[in-house]
Amino acid sequence: MEISNESPAKKPKRLTSIVWNHFERVKNVDICYAVCVHCKKKLSGSSNSGTTHLRNHLIRCLKRSNYDVSQILAAKRKRKEGALVIPNVGYEEVQRKEEIITPINFKFEQEQKRDETMNLGALSLGSAKFDQERSRLDLARMIMLHGYPLDMVEHVGFKIFVKNLQPMFEIMSNGAIEQDCMAIYGKEKEKVYKTLHGLHGRISLAVDMWASPENAVYLCLTANYVDEEWKLQKKILNFVTLDISHNDDILSETIIKCVMDWDVDRLLFSMTFDDFFTNDDVVFKIKDWLSQNKPLLKNGQLFDARCAAHVLKSIALDSVEALHDVTHKVRESIRCVKSSQATQGKFNEISQQLGINNHKCLFTDCTTQWNSTYLMLDTALEYKAVFSVLQEHDVGYTMALSEREWEWASAVTGYLKLFVEVMTVFSGNKYPTANIYFPEICDVNVQLIEWCKSPDDFVNSLALKMKSKFDNYWSKCNLALAIAAILDPRFKMKLIEYYYPQIYGSDAPDYIKEVSSSIKELFNEYSMCSSSLDQDSRPGSNLPSTSNGTRDGLRGFDKFLNETSQGQSITSDLDKYLEEPVFPRNYDFDILNWWKVHTPRYPILSMMARDVLGIPLSTLGPDLVFSLGGRVLDHHRSSLNPDIREALISGQDWLRMESEGW
């Protein structure tokens, strides 16, 4: 309640509660009041009133300085003698060269129960409990999750923020935060290890090369798999710093060592390599080492996968480079039009006279994004006639293209249009399972065959160069692409039968038969693996030949019956899937959910589908598919030592997956 100002009263006794640091006690006749030193509001201050209402006022007081409310409460419970003051820290104080910010050290008792949670919307006094160890690990986890530099803990602004937010928090040094990050990495690594070794299916590794502004080279291994809930997952396993003078032997040995460290050699289904691995020796050495411990599925034919996005990006860049001189003329022509309002006005006037009512505006491309070059050429081609007329009316326009150069620009723009559309499908899919690649890659293959028939020498030579690079990729990956497409219930063998005649012509039946035989062979291998697992897990399979002293002469018959029964049911599993009608095609189809639902119907085939659909047939993200550059590590991480660098990059990847549910 509000009262008028009165003269201060003599205190009859020492005020022991800490809240009196924020109130002045006044007396009017025989009544005592407490005056808030922040907002001057007056409340009851008699000894019989207690201090609860004073503490509640401090929480609501808008003019109160930035005090830690939980400390006020805690100090009240502890009832320390003397006044406790929590200072505010300013920039001027922190910037003094020799001053070190040190949190106030005081102890107090907490009455909060362990299972009591903090309500951030309405924090009640006494509910907060400060934990230095927890807060320190939270800070390290935050730095790792968001990729902040480790030395942010030494920044003046950060120290001031933390000091005023929680004076009790002891700000750690750069080295201490590094140790905490390593500790978090170690615990998270154990979780990932248990996850991988608890899978029912196999994993496929994506192998990528990174660079840095300092020309360092890094090797990144990422595990891709379909988890028990039929969700596509990927986790970075290793981020290894390579010596700049590394060779193929060192590269293969490094990859093998990483596989051994994670003990996943028997879990591997395939490896996807980026365009850095043009030499097959590295892949051959890895396959040879793996096959010594356990034969690879389908004799390793599905093991060596290559990144589809890398191949198409490389082909697209070849097209851009081949048209370099023509593109330069187009770029300069656009700059000429935009050089002055008079020229732009003349250009617009000619457009209207020619009946070209195009709302697209001319622009120059971003030379580091090849899809931007495509858009520039595509727009310029629509004003081709206008540029030709402008040449006759503007003597300053000296970069006009010849008719043949416009034809070349049109042809290459057609190439780039297809590549942009296909790459958009690859990078725009949130869950890029292996089945989505076959139709897109086949479309590129069919178009390349047509482009190679061009009578123009320039167009023909460029198409042949692109076809040669594409064929090298197709020879390695066409089987994996085809099997993944067959395991899409919307396509099955029908999609193979549709595309192969366009690609192979009269030889198509032989290639279709080869794919059909391959998927049956792979299925049979899964059948045998399943049968073996069933034998090992069957109750009594490891018992001796006698039970309770009684001879069992029909154990051989039990084995024979199991093998023959399994063979019959497994064979019908694949045949049943292929013989049934294809599933209706729609755009929101979730293939992993389809297989999850149909696992009881196709128990063995679903095991194979889980592994095949998890192959990362493309590894480039949306930020790189149209970029002329590759993966480059930022400066602050490239300057770290190799161990903490790997911990931060791998740990960030793992923590991001956890944080998606927050």
Secondary structure, DSSP 8 states (H G I E B T S, - for coil): -------B---SS---SGGGGSEEEEEETTEEEEEETTT--EEE--TTT-SHHHHHHHHH-TTS-S--HHHHHHHHHHT-SS--------HHHHTSTT---------------TT----SSS--TT-----HHHHHHHHHHHHHHHT--GGGGG-HHHHHHHHHH-TT-----HHHHHHHHHHHHHHHHHHHHHHHHT-SS-EEEEEEEEE-TT--EEEEEEEEEE-TTS-EEEEEEEEEEE-TT--HHHHHHHHHHHHHHHT-GGGEEEEEE-TT---THHHHHHHHHHHHHS--GGGGTTTEEE-HHHHHHHHHHHHHHHTHHHHHHHHHHHHHHTT-HHHHHHHHHHHHHTT-----------TTBHHHHHHHHHHHHHTHHHHHHHHHH-TT------HHHHHHHHHHHHHHHHHHHHHHHHHH-SS--GGGHHHHHHHHHHHHHHHTT-SSHHHHHHHHHHHHHHHHHHHHHHHHHHHHHHTSTTTHHHHHHHHHHHHHGGGHHHHHHHHHHHHHHHHHHHHHHHHHHHHHHSTTTTS-SEETTEE-TTHHHHHHHHHHHHHHHHHHHHHHHHHS------TT--HHHHHHHTTTTSHHHHHHHHHHHT--S----TTTTTBSS--B--HHHHTS-HHHHHHHHHHHHHHHHHHTT-
